[in-house]
Amino acid sequence: MTDGTTNAIAGAALALGLTQMMINMKNIYETDDVSSFTYPYVLLGISASTMWLVYQFRKGSNYSVVYSSVALLSQLYILQRLSSKEKVKAETK
């Protein structure tokens, strides 16, 4: 495979993955439903994304750095929504 083909495949995969994450985040934003997430699950994802981000950055894998950054941001958003829901739930008790 040529470098151009390899880059095209990487770019397409990046675009598809980012689109999938954006659709997921839009769904969470519109429905405000984070009931399928737990703190351990989200914190594990944040830890893994952070480690992958550092690793990929150090290796110079730019496509993967962008992908991992968006994944990390989406997980931080889910954590924020989860915390907000817990706070509201605690205030209503």
Backbone as CSV, one residue per row, in Angstrom:
resi,resn,N_x,N_y,N_z,CA_x,CA_y,CA_z,C_x,C_y,C_z
1,MET,0.841,-1.182,0.000,0.000,0.000,0.000,0.885,1.244,0.000
2,THR,0.466,2.243,-0.700,1.231,3.483,-0.741,0.911,4.314,0.499
3,ASP,1.777,5.277,0.758,1.541,6.160,1.905,0.240,6.936,1.747
4,GLY,-0.080,7.310,0.512,-1.325,8.036,0.259,-2.544,7.202,0.595
5,THR,-2.517,5.929,0.231,-3.633,5.028,0.542,-3.738,4.811,2.046
6,THR,-2.592,4.607,2.679,-2.574,4.414,4.132,-3.133,5.635,4.846
7,ASN,-2.733,6.811,4.414,-3.240,8.042,5.022,-4.729,8.220,4.764
8,ALA,-5.194,7.829,3.589,-6.620,7.931,3.274,-7.437,6.995,4.172
9,ILE,-6.937,5.798,4.386,-7.627,4.852,5.281,-7.650,5.394,6.703
10,ALA,-6.527,5.922,7.165,-6.462,6.495,8.511,-7.408,7.687,8.641
11,GLY,-7.441,8.533,7.637,-8.335,9.693,7.658,-9.795,9.292,7.667
12,ALA,-10.149,8.289,6.868,-11.537,7.813,6.835,-11.934,7.186,8.165
13,ALA,-11.037,6.389,8.732,-11.323,5.770,10.031,-11.477,6.828,11.116
14,LEU,-10.634,7.834,11.077,-10.717,8.938,12.039,-12.048,9.663,11.902
15,ALA,-12.431,9.969,10.676,-13.694,10.678,10.439,-14.891,9.850,10.918
16,LEU,-14.887,8.571,10.621,-15.995,7.715,11.055,-16.061,7.609,12.574
17,GLY,-14.923,7.414,13.208,-14.893,7.313,14.671,-15.320,8.597,15.353
18,LEU,-14.839,9.723,14.837,-15.220,11.019,15.408,-16.712,11.275,15.214
19,THR,-17.231,10.909,14.056,-18.665,11.067,13.808,-19.477,10.232,14.788
20,GLN,-19.047,9.010,15.017,-19.740,8.142,15.968,-19.727,8.754,17.370
21,MET,-18.587,9.275,17.802,-18.508,9.892,19.132,-19.390,11.135,19.218
22,MET,-19.418,11.928,18.155,-20.237,13.141,18.157,-21.730,12.792,18.210
23,ILE,-22.144,11.770,17.500,-23.546,11.335,17.553,-23.892,10.876,18.964
24,ASN,-22.993,10.133,19.585,-23.209,9.670,20.952,-23.317,10.854,21.920
25,MET,-22.425,11.828,21.774,-22.452,12.999,22.657,-23.711,13.833,22.424
26,LYS,-24.132,13.961,21.172,-25.364,14.694,20.857,-26.558,14.008,21.506
27,ASN,-26.590,12.690,21.440,-27.670,11.930,22.057,-27.703,12.146,23.569
28,ILE,-26.551,12.110,24.206,-26.486,12.344,25.652,-26.908,13.770,25.977
29,TYR,-26.455,14.731,25.169,-26.802,16.129,25.392,-28.313,16.344,25.277
30,GLU,-28.917,15.772,24.240,-30.346,15.992,24.001,-31.242,15.232,24.977
31,THR,-30.874,14.019,25.323,-31.727,13.213,26.211,-31.344,13.361,27.672
32,ASP,-30.129,13.818,27.920,-29.581,13.940,29.273,-29.653,12.603,30.018
33,ASP,-29.512,11.518,29.279,-29.581,10.175,29.848,-28.190,9.564,29.931
34,VAL,-27.671,9.469,31.133,-26.385,8.829,31.369,-26.553,7.616,32.277
35,SER,-27.765,7.075,32.298,-28.082,5.970,33.211,-27.282,4.703,32.917
36,SER,-26.771,4.560,31.713,-26.007,3.354,31.390,-24.535,3.471,31.782
37,PHE,-24.129,4.610,32.351,-22.747,4.826,32.743,-22.607,4.812,34.258
38,THR,-21.467,4.336,34.742,-21.150,4.378,36.172,-19.818,5.103,36.345
39,TYR,-19.566,5.574,37.566,-18.299,6.252,37.818,-17.090,5.374,37.506
40,PRO,-17.056,4.122,37.999,-15.871,3.301,37.676,-15.659,3.122,36.176
41,TYR,-16.746,2.931,35.433,-16.665,2.747,33.985,-16.081,3.992,33.309
42,VAL,-16.590,5.150,33.671,-16.140,6.398,33.043,-14.703,6.729,33.469
43,LEU,-14.388,6.546,34.744,-13.031,6.844,35.214,-12.005,5.901,34.584
44,LEU,-12.383,4.658,34.369,-11.504,3.713,33.686,-11.256,4.170,32.251
45,GLY,-12.304,4.623,31.581,-12.168,5.128,30.219,-11.300,6.373,30.152
46,ILE,-11.463,7.261,31.112,-10.645,8.479,31.160,-9.176,8.117,31.356
47,SER,-8.918,7.181,32.263,-7.534,6.745,32.507,-6.922,6.122,31.257
48,ALA,-7.660,5.225,30.619,-7.154,4.561,29.417,-6.919,5.570,28.292
49,SER,-7.859,6.481,28.086,-7.704,7.485,27.028,-6.500,8.380,27.286
50,THR,-6.297,8.751,28.540,-5.153,9.602,28.888,-3.839,8.879,28.609
51,MET,-3.773,7.615,29.000,-2.548,6.848,28.748,-2.293,6.664,27.253
52,TRP,-3.335,6.362,26.484,-3.191,6.218,25.035,-2.780,7.543,24.415
53,LEU,-3.344,8.631,24.905,-3.012,9.950,24.363,-1.534,10.248,24.557
54,VAL,-1.023,10.005,25.755,0.398,10.249,26.030,1.270,9.335,25.169
55,TYR,0.917,8.069,25.112,1.682,7.111,24.318,1.717,7.514,22.841
56,GLN,0.558,7.811,22.294,0.481,8.143,20.865,1.176,9.461,20.549
57,PHE,1.075,10.414,21.462,1.759,11.689,21.273,3.271,11.469,21.226
58,ARG,3.759,10.649,22.143,5.203,10.385,22.207,5.692,9.612,20.981
59,LYS,4.822,8.800,20.397,5.192,8.038,19.197,5.028,8.875,17.921
60,GLY,4.368,10.031,18.026,4.169,10.883,16.867,3.006,10.468,15.980
61,SER,2.054,9.768,16.547,0.898,9.281,15.788,-0.218,10.325,15.840
62,ASN,-0.171,11.277,14.921,-1.061,12.433,14.959,-2.540,12.076,14.834
63,TYR,-2.883,11.160,13.933,-4.284,10.757,13.786,-4.820,10.186,15.094
64,SER,-4.042,9.347,15.713,-4.472,8.709,16.951,-4.563,9.706,18.099
65,VAL,-3.697,10.707,18.098,-3.747,11.741,19.134,-5.067,12.505,19.035
66,VAL,-5.476,12.849,17.840,-6.743,13.559,17.654,-7.900,12.690,18.125
67,TYR,-7.904,11.443,17.716,-8.977,10.516,18.075,-9.044,10.329,19.596
68,SER,-7.896,10.098,20.217,-7.863,9.899,21.669,-8.257,11.161,22.416
69,SER,-7.921,12.319,21.878,-8.296,13.583,22.515,-9.810,13.755,22.526
70,VAL,-10.447,13.467,21.405,-11.904,13.578,21.336,-12.558,12.543,22.252
71,ALA,-12.009,11.336,22.281,-12.541,10.301,23.173,-12.432,10.750,24.627
72,LEU,-11.291,11.329,24.990,-11.096,11.817,26.357,-12.086,12.934,26.682
73,LEU,-12.260,13.863,25.776,-13.211,14.957,26.002,-14.642,14.432,26.145
74,SER,-15.002,13.444,25.351,-16.356,12.898,25.454,-16.545,12.188,26.790
75,GLN,-15.530,11.498,27.263,-15.629,10.822,28.549,-15.690,11.828,29.705
76,LEU,-14.949,12.921,29.571,-15.024,13.972,30.593,-16.415,14.607,30.609
77,TYR,-17.015,14.762,29.434,-18.378,15.296,29.358,-19.361,14.339,30.043
78,ILE,-19.218,13.049,29.785,-20.097,12.066,30.430,-19.907,12.113,31.945
79,LEU,-18.678,12.235,32.403,-18.414,12.340,33.838,-19.097,13.574,34.423
80,GLN,-19.032,14.684,33.705,-19.682,15.913,34.176,-21.196,15.721,34.276
81,ARG,-21.801,15.107,33.263,-23.252,14.875,33.273,-23.633,13.895,34.381
82,LEU,-22.826,12.868,34.576,-23.070,11.889,35.630,-23.002,12.555,37.001
83,SER,-22.002,13.392,37.216,-21.865,14.118,38.490,-23.030,15.066,38.712
84,SER,-23.433,15.746,37.664,-24.558,16.671,37.756,-25.839,15.942,38.137
85,LYS,-26.070,14.794,37.525,-27.264,13.995,37.839,-27.242,13.534,39.290
86,GLU,-26.080,13.100,39.766,-25.951,12.646,41.154,-26.213,13.803,42.125
87,LYS,-25.736,14.986,41.781,-25.937,16.156,42.635,-27.421,16.495,42.729
88,VAL,-28.110,16.493,41.601,-29.558,16.770,41.585,-30.295,15.715,42.387
89,LYS,-29.904,14.466,42.205,-30.551,13.370,42.924,-30.368,13.520,44.437
90,ALA,-29.174,13.940,44.860,-28.882,14.119,46.285,-29.655,15.310,46.862
91,GLU,-29.830,16.358,46.057,-30.550,17.539,46.518,-32.045,17.286,46.667
92,THR,-32.585,16.372,45.908,-34.024,16.106,45.974,-34.394,15.119,47.080
93,LYS,-33.410,14.527,47.707,-33.692,13.589,48.805,-33.908,14.306,50.093
